[in-house]
Amino acid sequence: MCESQRGVDNDPTWYTVRIMKDVDPGLAKGDFVKVTGKLKVDHYLSREGKPTGTCLIIAFEASKLAKPAPQAAAAQDAAA
């Protein structure tokens, strides 16, 4: 999952999400989602032996949200 700010975000934050249910949430690339769970940082050594890590969300719930209408999103951006 990727979190980005409104507008153009050249450096988004990426998360690995593990959904703790056996139900397929039916998500596709580009969907707006709501995830409820616990944020955790996993630290490990890369293949090259360098310390690295990932942001992991242990999700209890994940659901698709409706995308904002293009006109509504443009009006909101203009007001900001």
mmCIF file of the N, C-alpha and C atoms, coordinates in Angstrom:
data_MODEL
# 
_entry.id   MODEL 
# 
loop_
_atom_site.group_PDB 
_atom_site.id 
_atom_site.type_symbol 
_atom_site.label_atom_id 
_atom_site.label_alt_id 
_atom_site.label_comp_id 
_atom_site.label_asym_id 
_atom_site.label_entity_id 
_atom_site.label_seq_id 
_atom_site.pdbx_PDB_ins_code 
_atom_site.Cartn_x 
_atom_site.Cartn_y 
_atom_site.Cartn_z 
_atom_site.occupancy 
_atom_site.B_iso_or_equiv 
_atom_site.pdbx_formal_charge 
_atom_site.auth_seq_id 
_atom_site.auth_comp_id 
_atom_site.auth_asym_id 
_atom_site.auth_atom_id 
_atom_site.pdbx_PDB_model_num 
ATOM 1   N N  . MET A 1 1  ? 0.848   -1.154  0.000   1.00 0.00 ? 1  MET A N  1 
ATOM 2   C CA . MET A 1 1  ? 0.000   0.000   0.000   1.00 0.00 ? 1  MET A CA 1 
ATOM 3   C C  . MET A 1 1  ? 0.901   1.227   0.000   1.00 0.00 ? 1  MET A C  1 
ATOM 4   N N  . CYS A 1 2  ? 0.454   2.261   -0.661  1.00 0.00 ? 2  CYS A N  1 
ATOM 5   C CA . CYS A 1 2  ? 1.205   3.505   -0.738  1.00 0.00 ? 2  CYS A CA 1 
ATOM 6   C C  . CYS A 1 2  ? 0.367   4.635   -0.163  1.00 0.00 ? 2  CYS A C  1 
ATOM 7   N N  . GLU A 1 3  ? 0.991   5.440   0.660   1.00 0.00 ? 3  GLU A N  1 
ATOM 8   C CA . GLU A 1 3  ? 0.349   6.636   1.197   1.00 0.00 ? 3  GLU A CA 1 
ATOM 9   C C  . GLU A 1 3  ? 1.018   7.831   0.556   1.00 0.00 ? 3  GLU A C  1 
ATOM 10  N N  . SER A 1 4  ? 0.232   8.700   -0.038  1.00 0.00 ? 4  SER A N  1 
ATOM 11  C CA . SER A 1 4  ? 0.815   9.913   -0.595  1.00 0.00 ? 4  SER A CA 1 
ATOM 12  C C  . SER A 1 4  ? -0.034  11.097  -0.180  1.00 0.00 ? 4  SER A C  1 
ATOM 13  N N  . GLN A 1 5  ? 0.574   12.248  -0.225  1.00 0.00 ? 5  GLN A N  1 
ATOM 14  C CA . GLN A 1 5  ? -0.128  13.473  0.124   1.00 0.00 ? 5  GLN A CA 1 
ATOM 15  C C  . GLN A 1 5  ? -0.992  13.892  -1.059  1.00 0.00 ? 5  GLN A C  1 
ATOM 16  N N  . ARG A 1 6  ? -1.888  14.834  -0.824  1.00 0.00 ? 6  ARG A N  1 
ATOM 17  C CA . ARG A 1 6  ? -2.729  15.325  -1.919  1.00 0.00 ? 6  ARG A CA 1 
ATOM 18  C C  . ARG A 1 6  ? -1.859  16.002  -2.963  1.00 0.00 ? 6  ARG A C  1 
ATOM 19  N N  . GLY A 1 7  ? -2.262  15.888  -4.205  1.00 0.00 ? 7  GLY A N  1 
ATOM 20  C CA . GLY A 1 7  ? -1.495  16.486  -5.290  1.00 0.00 ? 7  GLY A CA 1 
ATOM 21  C C  . GLY A 1 7  ? -0.352  15.571  -5.684  1.00 0.00 ? 7  GLY A C  1 
ATOM 22  N N  . VAL A 1 8  ? 0.696   16.154  -6.195  1.00 0.00 ? 8  VAL A N  1 
ATOM 23  C CA . VAL A 1 8  ? 1.851   15.382  -6.643  1.00 0.00 ? 8  VAL A CA 1 
ATOM 24  C C  . VAL A 1 8  ? 2.755   15.097  -5.451  1.00 0.00 ? 8  VAL A C  1 
ATOM 25  N N  . ASP A 1 9  ? 3.065   13.837  -5.238  1.00 0.00 ? 9  ASP A N  1 
ATOM 26  C CA . ASP A 1 9  ? 3.964   13.439  -4.151  1.00 0.00 ? 9  ASP A CA 1 
ATOM 27  C C  . ASP A 1 9  ? 5.088   12.630  -4.776  1.00 0.00 ? 9  ASP A C  1 
ATOM 28  N N  . ASN A 1 10 ? 6.256   13.208  -4.884  1.00 0.00 ? 10 ASN A N  1 
ATOM 29  C CA . ASN A 1 10 ? 7.382   12.534  -5.524  1.00 0.00 ? 10 ASN A CA 1 
ATOM 30  C C  . ASN A 1 10 ? 8.068   11.521  -4.627  1.00 0.00 ? 10 ASN A C  1 
ATOM 31  N N  . ASP A 1 11 ? 7.701   11.490  -3.345  1.00 0.00 ? 11 ASP A N  1 
ATOM 32  C CA . ASP A 1 11 ? 8.334   10.573  -2.408  1.00 0.00 ? 11 ASP A CA 1 
ATOM 33  C C  . ASP A 1 11 ? 7.279   9.953   -1.484  1.00 0.00 ? 11 ASP A C  1 
ATOM 34  N N  . PRO A 1 12 ? 6.407   9.070   -2.041  1.00 0.00 ? 12 PRO A N  1 
ATOM 35  C CA . PRO A 1 12 ? 5.342   8.482   -1.220  1.00 0.00 ? 12 PRO A CA 1 
ATOM 36  C C  . PRO A 1 12 ? 5.904   7.498   -0.200  1.00 0.00 ? 12 PRO A C  1 
ATOM 37  N N  . THR A 1 13 ? 5.102   7.193   0.813   1.00 0.00 ? 13 THR A N  1 
ATOM 38  C CA . THR A 1 13 ? 5.476   6.214   1.828   1.00 0.00 ? 13 THR A CA 1 
ATOM 39  C C  . THR A 1 13 ? 4.809   4.888   1.493   1.00 0.00 ? 13 THR A C  1 
ATOM 40  N N  . TRP A 1 14 ? 5.601   3.819   1.444   1.00 0.00 ? 14 TRP A N  1 
ATOM 41  C CA . TRP A 1 14 ? 5.092   2.486   1.116   1.00 0.00 ? 14 TRP A CA 1 
ATOM 42  C C  . TRP A 1 14 ? 5.001   1.630   2.372   1.00 0.00 ? 14 TRP A C  1 
ATOM 43  N N  . TYR A 1 15 ? 3.950   0.824   2.463   1.00 0.00 ? 15 TYR A N  1 
ATOM 44  C CA . TYR A 1 15 ? 3.729   -0.074  3.587   1.00 0.00 ? 15 TYR A CA 1 
ATOM 45  C C  . TYR A 1 15 ? 3.448   -1.470  3.063   1.00 0.00 ? 15 TYR A C  1 
ATOM 46  N N  . THR A 1 16 ? 3.885   -2.472  3.798   1.00 0.00 ? 16 THR A N  1 
ATOM 47  C CA . THR A 1 16 ? 3.447   -3.840  3.572   1.00 0.00 ? 16 THR A CA 1 
ATOM 48  C C  . THR A 1 16 ? 2.251   -4.046  4.484   1.00 0.00 ? 16 THR A C  1 
ATOM 49  N N  . VAL A 1 17 ? 1.157   -4.579  3.940   1.00 0.00 ? 17 VAL A N  1 
ATOM 50  C CA . VAL A 1 17 ? -0.057  -4.779  4.725   1.00 0.00 ? 17 VAL A CA 1 
ATOM 51  C C  . VAL A 1 17 ? -0.361  -6.267  4.787   1.00 0.00 ? 17 VAL A C  1 
ATOM 52  N N  . ARG A 1 18 ? -0.549  -6.765  5.986   1.00 0.00 ? 18 ARG A N  1 
ATOM 53  C CA . ARG A 1 18 ? -0.961  -8.158  6.190   1.00 0.00 ? 18 ARG A CA 1 
ATOM 54  C C  . ARG A 1 18 ? -2.359  -8.141  6.790   1.00 0.00 ? 18 ARG A C  1 
ATOM 55  N N  . ILE A 1 19 ? -3.327  -8.612  6.023   1.00 0.00 ? 19 ILE A N  1 
ATOM 56  C CA . ILE A 1 19 ? -4.715  -8.617  6.479   1.00 0.00 ? 19 ILE A CA 1 
ATOM 57  C C  . ILE A 1 19 ? -4.956  -9.909  7.242   1.00 0.00 ? 19 ILE A C  1 
ATOM 58  N N  . MET A 1 20 ? -5.439  -9.784  8.465   1.00 0.00 ? 20 MET A N  1 
ATOM 59  C CA . MET A 1 20 ? -5.598  -10.930 9.350   1.00 0.00 ? 20 MET A CA 1 
ATOM 60  C C  . MET A 1 20 ? -6.996  -11.558 9.263   1.00 0.00 ? 20 MET A C  1 
ATOM 61  N N  . LYS A 1 21 ? -7.534  -11.638 8.053   1.00 0.00 ? 21 LYS A N  1 
ATOM 62  C CA . LYS A 1 21 ? -8.819  -12.291 7.807   1.00 0.00 ? 21 LYS A CA 1 
ATOM 63  C C  . LYS A 1 21 ? -8.668  -13.164 6.571   1.00 0.00 ? 21 LYS A C  1 
ATOM 64  N N  . ASP A 1 22 ? -9.493  -14.181 6.475   1.00 0.00 ? 22 ASP A N  1 
ATOM 65  C CA . ASP A 1 22 ? -9.464  -15.063 5.313   1.00 0.00 ? 22 ASP A CA 1 
ATOM 66  C C  . ASP A 1 22 ? -10.382 -14.584 4.198   1.00 0.00 ? 22 ASP A C  1 
ATOM 67  N N  . VAL A 1 23 ? -10.833 -13.343 4.270   1.00 0.00 ? 23 VAL A N  1 
ATOM 68  C CA . VAL A 1 23 ? -11.750 -12.791 3.284   1.00 0.00 ? 23 VAL A CA 1 
ATOM 69  C C  . VAL A 1 23 ? -10.969 -11.912 2.309   1.00 0.00 ? 23 VAL A C  1 
ATOM 70  N N  . ASP A 1 24 ? -11.182 -12.116 1.009   1.00 0.00 ? 24 ASP A N  1 
ATOM 71  C CA . ASP A 1 24 ? -10.535 -11.294 -0.008  1.00 0.00 ? 24 ASP A CA 1 
ATOM 72  C C  . ASP A 1 24 ? -11.223 -9.936  -0.056  1.00 0.00 ? 24 ASP A C  1 
ATOM 73  N N  . PRO A 1 25 ? -10.507 -8.832  0.206   1.00 0.00 ? 25 PRO A N  1 
ATOM 74  C CA . PRO A 1 25 ? -11.154 -7.522  0.196   1.00 0.00 ? 25 PRO A CA 1 
ATOM 75  C C  . PRO A 1 25 ? -11.483 -7.011  -1.206  1.00 0.00 ? 25 PRO A C  1 
ATOM 76  N N  . GLY A 1 26 ? -11.009 -7.692  -2.250  1.00 0.00 ? 26 GLY A N  1 
ATOM 77  C CA . GLY A 1 26 ? -11.321 -7.306  -3.624  1.00 0.00 ? 26 GLY A CA 1 
ATOM 78  C C  . GLY A 1 26 ? -10.698 -5.985  -4.036  1.00 0.00 ? 26 GLY A C  1 
ATOM 79  N N  . LEU A 1 27 ? -9.471  -5.752  -3.633  1.00 0.00 ? 27 LEU A N  1 
ATOM 80  C CA . LEU A 1 27 ? -8.792  -4.499  -3.944  1.00 0.00 ? 27 LEU A CA 1 
ATOM 81  C C  . LEU A 1 27 ? -7.977  -4.629  -5.228  1.00 0.00 ? 27 LEU A C  1 
ATOM 82  N N  . ALA A 1 28 ? -7.837  -3.513  -5.931  1.00 0.00 ? 28 ALA A N  1 
ATOM 83  C CA . ALA A 1 28 ? -7.024  -3.470  -7.143  1.00 0.00 ? 28 ALA A CA 1 
ATOM 84  C C  . ALA A 1 28 ? -6.075  -2.280  -7.051  1.00 0.00 ? 28 ALA A C  1 
ATOM 85  N N  . LYS A 1 29 ? -5.036  -2.305  -7.852  1.00 0.00 ? 29 LYS A N  1 
ATOM 86  C CA . LYS A 1 29 ? -4.058  -1.223  -7.867  1.00 0.00 ? 29 LYS A CA 1 
ATOM 87  C C  . LYS A 1 29 ? -4.769  0.103   -8.153  1.00 0.00 ? 29 LYS A C  1 
ATOM 88  N N  . GLY A 1 30 ? -4.485  1.110   -7.338  1.00 0.00 ? 30 GLY A N  1 
ATOM 89  C CA . GLY A 1 30 ? -5.077  2.424   -7.522  1.00 0.00 ? 30 GLY A CA 1 
ATOM 90  C C  . GLY A 1 30 ? -6.320  2.673   -6.695  1.00 0.00 ? 30 GLY A C  1 
ATOM 91  N N  . ASP A 1 31 ? -6.841  1.646   -6.019  1.00 0.00 ? 31 ASP A N  1 
ATOM 92  C CA . ASP A 1 31 ? -8.019  1.816   -5.174  1.00 0.00 ? 31 ASP A CA 1 
ATOM 93  C C  . ASP A 1 31 ? -7.673  2.655   -3.946  1.00 0.00 ? 31 ASP A C  1 
ATOM 94  N N  . PHE A 1 32 ? -8.620  3.468   -3.521  1.00 0.00 ? 32 PHE A N  1 
ATOM 95  C CA . PHE A 1 32 ? -8.499  4.167   -2.253  1.00 0.00 ? 32 PHE A CA 1 
ATOM 96  C C  . PHE A 1 32 ? -8.969  3.201   -1.176  1.00 0.00 ? 32 PHE A C  1 
ATOM 97  N N  . VAL A 1 33 ? -8.179  3.012   -0.138  1.00 0.00 ? 33 VAL A N  1 
ATOM 98  C CA . VAL A 1 33 ? -8.525  2.030   0.891   1.00 0.00 ? 33 VAL A CA 1 
ATOM 99  C C  . VAL A 1 33 ? -8.456  2.635   2.285   1.00 0.00 ? 33 VAL A C  1 
ATOM 100 N N  . LYS A 1 34 ? -9.202  2.019   3.177   1.00 0.00 ? 34 LYS A N  1 
ATOM 101 C CA . LYS A 1 34 ? -9.142  2.332   4.599   1.00 0.00 ? 34 LYS A CA 1 
ATOM 102 C C  . LYS A 1 34 ? -8.624  1.083   5.288   1.00 0.00 ? 34 LYS A C  1 
ATOM 103 N N  . VAL A 1 35 ? -7.543  1.226   6.048   1.00 0.00 ? 35 VAL A N  1 
ATOM 104 C CA . VAL A 1 35 ? -6.938  0.099   6.740   1.00 0.00 ? 35 VAL A CA 1 
ATOM 105 C C  . VAL A 1 35 ? -6.917  0.405   8.226   1.00 0.00 ? 35 VAL A C  1 
ATOM 106 N N  . THR A 1 36 ? -7.408  -0.535  9.022   1.00 0.00 ? 36 THR A N  1 
ATOM 107 C CA . THR A 1 36 ? -7.391  -0.397  10.473  1.00 0.00 ? 36 THR A CA 1 
ATOM 108 C C  . THR A 1 36 ? -6.507  -1.489  11.031  1.00 0.00 ? 36 THR A C  1 
ATOM 109 N N  . GLY A 1 37 ? -5.527  -1.118  11.842  1.00 0.00 ? 37 GLY A N  1 
ATOM 110 C CA . GLY A 1 37 ? -4.636  -2.124  12.398  1.00 0.00 ? 37 GLY A CA 1 
ATOM 111 C C  . GLY A 1 37 ? -3.524  -1.507  13.206  1.00 0.00 ? 37 GLY A C  1 
ATOM 112 N N  . LYS A 1 38 ? -2.443  -2.243  13.294  1.00 0.00 ? 38 LYS A N  1 
ATOM 113 C CA . LYS A 1 38 ? -1.302  -1.839  14.109  1.00 0.00 ? 38 LYS A CA 1 
ATOM 114 C C  . LYS A 1 38 ? -0.096  -1.612  13.201  1.00 0.00 ? 38 LYS A C  1 
ATOM 115 N N  . LEU A 1 39 ? 0.557   -0.459  13.365  1.00 0.00 ? 39 LEU A N  1 
ATOM 116 C CA . LEU A 1 39 ? 1.742   -0.131  12.584  1.00 0.00 ? 39 LEU A CA 1 
ATOM 117 C C  . LEU A 1 39 ? 2.967   -0.678  13.289  1.00 0.00 ? 39 LEU A C  1 
ATOM 118 N N  . LYS A 1 40 ? 3.829   -1.323  12.513  1.00 0.00 ? 40 LYS A N  1 
ATOM 119 C CA . LYS A 1 40 ? 5.026   -1.945  13.065  1.00 0.00 ? 40 LYS A CA 1 
ATOM 120 C C  . LYS A 1 40 ? 6.173   -1.718  12.081  1.00 0.00 ? 40 LYS A C  1 
ATOM 121 N N  . VAL A 1 41 ? 7.382   -1.585  12.588  1.00 0.00 ? 41 VAL A N  1 
ATOM 122 C CA . VAL A 1 41 ? 8.558   -1.475  11.728  1.00 0.00 ? 41 VAL A CA 1 
ATOM 123 C C  . VAL A 1 41 ? 9.369   -2.744  11.882  1.00 0.00 ? 41 VAL A C  1 
ATOM 124 N N  . ASP A 1 42 ? 9.594   -3.436  10.776  1.00 0.00 ? 42 ASP A N  1 
ATOM 125 C CA . ASP A 1 42 ? 10.413  -4.653  10.778  1.00 0.00 ? 42 ASP A CA 1 
ATOM 126 C C  . ASP A 1 42 ? 11.825  -4.302  10.328  1.00 0.00 ? 42 ASP A C  1 
ATOM 127 N N  . HIS A 1 43 ? 12.801  -4.614  11.164  1.00 0.00 ? 43 HIS A N  1 
ATOM 128 C CA . HIS A 1 43 ? 14.211  -4.385  10.830  1.00 0.00 ? 43 HIS A CA 1 
ATOM 129 C C  . HIS A 1 43 ? 14.835  -5.724  10.465  1.00 0.00 ? 43 HIS A C  1 
ATOM 130 N N  . TYR A 1 44 ? 15.665  -5.728  9.425   1.00 0.00 ? 44 TYR A N  1 
ATOM 131 C CA . TYR A 1 44 ? 16.356  -6.949  9.012   1.00 0.00 ? 44 TYR A CA 1 
ATOM 132 C C  . TYR A 1 44 ? 17.593  -6.577  8.198   1.00 0.00 ? 44 TYR A C  1 
ATOM 133 N N  . LEU A 1 45 ? 18.397  -7.564  7.854   1.00 0.00 ? 45 LEU A N  1 
ATOM 134 C CA . LEU A 1 45 ? 19.574  -7.350  7.013   1.00 0.00 ? 45 LEU A CA 1 
ATOM 135 C C  . LEU A 1 45 ? 19.227  -7.675  5.573   1.00 0.00 ? 45 LEU A C  1 
ATOM 136 N N  . SER A 1 46 ? 19.634  -6.807  4.645   1.00 0.00 ? 46 SER A N  1 
ATOM 137 C CA . SER A 1 46 ? 19.382  -7.045  3.231   1.00 0.00 ? 46 SER A CA 1 
ATOM 138 C C  . SER A 1 46 ? 20.304  -8.160  2.725   1.00 0.00 ? 46 SER A C  1 
ATOM 139 N N  . ARG A 1 47 ? 20.111  -8.555  1.485   1.00 0.00 ? 47 ARG A N  1 
ATOM 140 C CA . ARG A 1 47 ? 20.973  -9.592  0.885   1.00 0.00 ? 47 ARG A CA 1 
ATOM 141 C C  . ARG A 1 47 ? 22.439  -9.165  0.861   1.00 0.00 ? 47 ARG A C  1 
ATOM 142 N N  . GLU A 1 48 ? 22.658  -7.853  0.796   1.00 0.00 ? 48 GLU A N  1 
ATOM 143 C CA . GLU A 1 48 ? 24.027  -7.327  0.792   1.00 0.00 ? 48 GLU A CA 1 
ATOM 144 C C  . GLU A 1 48 ? 24.588  -7.188  2.197   1.00 0.00 ? 48 GLU A C  1 
ATOM 145 N N  . GLY A 1 49 ? 23.788  -7.507  3.209   1.00 0.00 ? 49 GLY A N  1 
ATOM 146 C CA . GLY A 1 49 ? 24.233  -7.426  4.592   1.00 0.00 ? 49 GLY A CA 1 
ATOM 147 C C  . GLY A 1 49 ? 24.041  -6.074  5.249   1.00 0.00 ? 49 GLY A C  1 
ATOM 148 N N  . LYS A 1 50 ? 23.320  -5.169  4.578   1.00 0.00 ? 50 LYS A N  1 
ATOM 149 C CA . LYS A 1 50 ? 23.079  -3.836  5.128   1.00 0.00 ? 50 LYS A CA 1 
ATOM 150 C C  . LYS A 1 50 ? 21.789  -3.831  5.951   1.00 0.00 ? 50 LYS A C  1 
ATOM 151 N N  . PRO A 1 51 ? 21.784  -3.133  7.083   1.00 0.00 ? 51 PRO A N  1 
ATOM 152 C CA . PRO A 1 51 ? 20.547  -3.039  7.865   1.00 0.00 ? 51 PRO A CA 1 
ATOM 153 C C  . PRO A 1 51 ? 19.486  -2.253  7.089   1.00 0.00 ? 51 PRO A C  1 
ATOM 154 N N  . THR A 1 52 ? 18.275  -2.743  7.082   1.00 0.00 ? 52 THR A N  1 
ATOM 155 C CA . THR A 1 52 ? 17.166  -2.089  6.403   1.00 0.00 ? 52 THR A CA 1 
ATOM 156 C C  . THR A 1 52 ? 15.874  -2.412  7.144   1.00 0.00 ? 52 THR A C  1 
ATOM 157 N N  . GLY A 1 53 ? 14.771  -1.964  6.645   1.00 0.00 ? 53 GLY A N  1 
ATOM 158 C CA . GLY A 1 53 ? 13.511  -2.251  7.311   1.00 0.00 ? 53 GLY A CA 1 
ATOM 159 C C  . GLY A 1 53 ? 12.329  -1.895  6.437   1.00 0.00 ? 53 GLY A C  1 
ATOM 160 N N  . THR A 1 54 ? 11.160  -2.294  6.871   1.00 0.00 ? 54 THR A N  1 
ATOM 161 C CA . THR A 1 54 ? 9.924   -1.973  6.174   1.00 0.00 ? 54 THR A CA 1 
ATOM 162 C C  . THR A 1 54 ? 8.876   -1.536  7.183   1.00 0.00 ? 54 THR A C  1 
ATOM 163 N N  . CYS A 1 55 ? 7.950   -0.705  6.728   1.00 0.00 ? 55 CYS A N  1 
ATOM 164 C CA . CYS A 1 55 ? 6.788   -0.339  7.529   1.00 0.00 ? 55 CYS A CA 1 
ATOM 165 C C  . CYS A 1 55 ? 5.716   -1.387  7.258   1.00 0.00 ? 55 CYS A C  1 
ATOM 166 N N  . LEU A 1 56 ? 5.248   -2.016  8.296   1.00 0.00 ? 56 LEU A N  1 
ATOM 167 C CA . LEU A 1 56 ? 4.291   -3.110  8.181   1.00 0.00 ? 56 LEU A CA 1 
ATOM 168 C C  . LEU A 1 56 ? 3.032   -2.746  8.936   1.00 0.00 ? 56 LEU A C  1 
ATOM 169 N N  . ILE A 1 57 ? 1.881   -2.980  8.316   1.00 0.00 ? 57 ILE A N  1 
ATOM 170 C CA . ILE A 1 57 ? 0.609   -2.787  8.996   1.00 0.00 ? 57 ILE A CA 1 
ATOM 171 C C  . ILE A 1 57 ? -0.027  -4.166  9.172   1.00 0.00 ? 57 ILE A C  1 
ATOM 172 N N  . ILE A 1 58 ? -0.256  -4.551  10.422  1.00 0.00 ? 58 ILE A N  1 
ATOM 173 C CA . ILE A 1 58 ? -1.014  -5.761  10.720  1.00 0.00 ? 58 ILE A CA 1 
ATOM 174 C C  . ILE A 1 58 ? -2.470  -5.309  10.727  1.00 0.00 ? 58 ILE A C  1 
ATOM 175 N N  . ALA A 1 59 ? -3.195  -5.604  9.659   1.00 0.00 ? 59 ALA A N  1 
ATOM 176 C CA . ALA A 1 59 ? -4.540  -5.059  9.464   1.00 0.00 ? 59 ALA A CA 1 
ATOM 177 C C  . ALA A 1 59 ? -5.610  -6.000  9.991   1.00 0.00 ? 59 ALA A C  1 
ATOM 178 N N  . PHE A 1 60 ? -6.518  -5.434  10.767  1.00 0.00 ? 60 PHE A N  1 
ATOM 179 C CA . PHE A 1 60 ? -7.683  -6.161  11.251  1.00 0.00 ? 60 PHE A CA 1 
ATOM 180 C C  . PHE A 1 60 ? -8.841  -5.964  10.285  1.00 0.00 ? 60 PHE A C  1 
ATOM 181 N N  . GLU A 1 61 ? -8.767  -4.871  9.491   1.00 0.00 ? 61 GLU A N  1 
ATOM 182 C CA . GLU A 1 61 ? -9.815  -4.560  8.535   1.00 0.00 ? 61 GLU A CA 1 
ATOM 183 C C  . GLU A 1 61 ? -9.210  -3.782  7.374   1.00 0.00 ? 61 GLU A C  1 
ATOM 184 N N  . ALA A 1 62 ? -9.636  -4.086  6.164   1.00 0.00 ? 62 ALA A N  1 
ATOM 185 C CA . ALA A 1 62 ? -9.240  -3.329  4.979   1.00 0.00 ? 62 ALA A CA 1 
ATOM 186 C C  . ALA A 1 62 ? -10.453 -3.264  4.064   1.00 0.00 ? 62 ALA A C  1 
ATOM 187 N N  . SER A 1 63 ? -10.822 -2.056  3.663   1.00 0.00 ? 63 SER A N  1 
ATOM 188 C CA . SER A 1 63 ? -11.989 -1.912  2.795   1.00 0.00 ? 63 SER A CA 1 
ATOM 189 C C  . SER A 1 63 ? -11.733 -0.830  1.755   1.00 0.00 ? 63 SER A C  1 
ATOM 190 N N  . LYS A 1 64 ? -12.382 -0.995  0.615   1.00 0.00 ? 64 LYS A N  1 
ATOM 191 C CA . LYS A 1 64 ? -12.249 -0.043  -0.483  1.00 0.00 ? 64 LYS A CA 1 
ATOM 192 C C  . LYS A 1 64 ? -13.146 1.157   -0.210  1.00 0.00 ? 64 LYS A C  1 
ATOM 193 N N  . LEU A 1 65 ? -12.628 2.342   -0.480  1.00 0.00 ? 65 LEU A N  1 
ATOM 194 C CA . LEU A 1 65 ? -13.401 3.573   -0.367  1.00 0.00 ? 65 LEU A CA 1 
ATOM 195 C C  . LEU A 1 65 ? -13.727 4.072   -1.768  1.00 0.00 ? 65 LEU A C  1 
ATOM 196 N N  . ALA A 1 66 ? -14.794 4.816   -1.881  1.00 0.00 ? 66 ALA A N  1 
ATOM 197 C CA . ALA A 1 66 ? -15.146 5.397   -3.175  1.00 0.00 ? 66 ALA A CA 1 
ATOM 198 C C  . ALA A 1 66 ? -14.143 6.486   -3.518  1.00 0.00 ? 66 ALA A C  1 
ATOM 199 N N  . LYS A 1 67 ? -13.721 6.529   -4.769  1.00 0.00 ? 67 LYS A N  1 
ATOM 200 C CA . LYS A 1 67 ? -12.816 7.587   -5.206  1.00 0.00 ? 67 LYS A CA 1 
ATOM 201 C C  . LYS A 1 67 ? -13.598 8.891   -5.293  1.00 0.00 ? 67 LYS A C  1 
ATOM 202 N N  . PRO A 1 68 ? -12.972 10.011  -4.926  1.00 0.00 ? 68 PRO A N  1 
ATOM 203 C CA . PRO A 1 68 ? -13.681 11.285  -5.036  1.00 0.00 ? 68 PRO A CA 1 
ATOM 204 C C  . PRO A 1 68 ? -13.955 11.623  -6.497  1.00 0.00 ? 68 PRO A C  1 
ATOM 205 N N  . ALA A 1 69 ? -15.091 12.242  -6.747  1.00 0.00 ? 69 ALA A N  1 
ATOM 206 C CA . ALA A 1 69 ? -15.431 12.656  -8.109  1.00 0.00 ? 69 ALA A CA 1 
ATOM 207 C C  . ALA A 1 69 ? -14.416 13.696  -8.568  1.00 0.00 ? 69 ALA A C  1 
ATOM 208 N N  . PRO A 1 70 ? -14.032 13.688  -9.854  1.00 0.00 ? 70 PRO A N  1 
ATOM 209 C CA . PRO A 1 70 ? -13.021 14.639  -10.333 1.00 0.00 ? 70 PRO A CA 1 
ATOM 210 C C  . PRO A 1 70 ? -13.384 16.095  -10.056 1.00 0.00 ? 70 PRO A C  1 
ATOM 211 N N  . GLN A 1 71 ? -14.641 16.472  -10.186 1.00 0.00 ? 71 GLN A N  1 
ATOM 212 C CA . GLN A 1 71 ? -15.052 17.856  -9.941  1.00 0.00 ? 71 GLN A CA 1 
ATOM 213 C C  . GLN A 1 71 ? -14.916 18.200  -8.465  1.00 0.00 ? 71 GLN A C  1 
ATOM 214 N N  . ALA A 1 72 ? -15.313 17.291  -7.578  1.00 0.00 ? 72 ALA A N  1 
ATOM 215 C CA . ALA A 1 72 ? -15.232 17.545  -6.147  1.00 0.00 ? 72 ALA A CA 1 
ATOM 216 C C  . ALA A 1 72 ? -13.779 17.669  -5.703  1.00 0.00 ? 72 ALA A C  1 
ATOM 217 N N  . ALA A 1 73 ? -12.913 16.813  -6.229  1.00 0.00 ? 73 ALA A N  1 
ATOM 218 C CA . ALA A 1 73 ? -11.491 16.856  -5.874  1.00 0.00 ? 73 ALA A CA 1 
ATOM 219 C C  . ALA A 1 73 ? -10.856 18.155  -6.360  1.00 0.00 ? 73 ALA A C  1 
ATOM 220 N N  . ALA A 1 74 ? -11.216 18.614  -7.574  1.00 0.00 ? 74 ALA A N  1 
ATOM 221 C CA . ALA A 1 74 ? -10.662 19.857  -8.115  1.00 0.00 ? 74 ALA A CA 1 
ATOM 222 C C  . ALA A 1 74 ? -11.126 21.055  -7.292  1.00 0.00 ? 74 ALA A C  1 
ATOM 223 N N  . ALA A 1 75 ? -12.398 21.051  -6.882  1.00 0.00 ? 75 ALA A N  1 
ATOM 224 C CA . ALA A 1 75 ? -12.927 22.150  -6.078  1.00 0.00 ? 75 ALA A CA 1 
ATOM 225 C C  . ALA A 1 75 ? -12.247 22.189  -4.718  1.00 0.00 ? 75 ALA A C  1 
ATOM 226 N N  . GLN A 1 76 ? -11.984 21.022  -4.138  1.00 0.00 ? 76 GLN A N  1 
ATOM 227 C CA . GLN A 1 76 ? -11.336 20.944  -2.834  1.00 0.00 ? 76 GLN A CA 1 
ATOM 228 C C  . GLN A 1 76 ? -9.903  21.445  -2.938  1.00 0.00 ? 76 GLN A C  1 
ATOM 229 N N  . ASP A 1 77 ? -9.180  21.081  -4.007  1.00 0.00 ? 77 ASP A N  1 
ATOM 230 C CA . ASP A 1 77 ? -7.811  21.541  -4.199  1.00 0.00 ? 77 ASP A CA 1 
ATOM 231 C C  . ASP A 1 77 ? -7.762  23.058  -4.395  1.00 0.00 ? 77 ASP A C  1 
ATOM 232 N N  . ALA A 1 78 ? -8.758  23.613  -5.106  1.00 0.00 ? 78 ALA A N  1 
ATOM 233 C CA . ALA A 1 78 ? -8.792  25.045  -5.360  1.00 0.00 ? 78 ALA A CA 1 
ATOM 234 C C  . ALA A 1 78 ? -9.052  25.826  -4.070  1.00 0.00 ? 78 ALA A C  1 
ATOM 235 N N  . ALA A 1 79 ? -9.834  25.225  -3.157  1.00 0.00 ? 79 ALA A N  1 
ATOM 236 C CA . ALA A 1 79 ? -10.153 25.897  -1.894  1.00 0.00 ? 79 ALA A CA 1 
ATOM 237 C C  . ALA A 1 79 ? -8.970  25.885  -0.936  1.00 0.00 ? 79 ALA A C  1 
ATOM 238 N N  . ALA A 1 80 ? -8.025  24.950  -1.112  1.00 0.00 ? 80 ALA A N  1 
ATOM 239 C CA . ALA A 1 80 ? -6.890  24.831  -0.186  1.00 0.00 ? 80 ALA A CA 1 
ATOM 240 C C  . ALA A 1 80 ? -5.805  25.778  -0.476  1.00 0.00 ? 80 ALA A C  1 
# 
